[in-house]
Amino acid sequence: MRLERITVKTRDHYCGVQEPAALEWRGRRYRVEAVEDRWYEGFLASHRVPMRYYRLLVDTGERFLVRYHELFDTWSMVVPRREEVSS
């Protein structure tokens, strides 16, 4: 699994980090059509960093898996396999 940093606009920033509404990856902007799934990791274990994962359907019809890293307040995308070969 390879991750790349991305920029994400969330729905309700005033409430802290919420679900993604749009993202920018490799200079292209995508609008989130639907959050198809979400899960959390590390919230119950004090020795793990809390992270949030989202599987997104974007306006191009593609699906992306993104992760929010709470400790560093950063977003990353799991690079699709087809992109790993070409980049």
Secondary structure by P-SEA (a helix, b strand, c coil): cbbbbbbbbbcccccccccccccccccbbbbbcccccccccccccccbbbbbbbbccccccbbbbbbbbcccccccccccaaaaaac
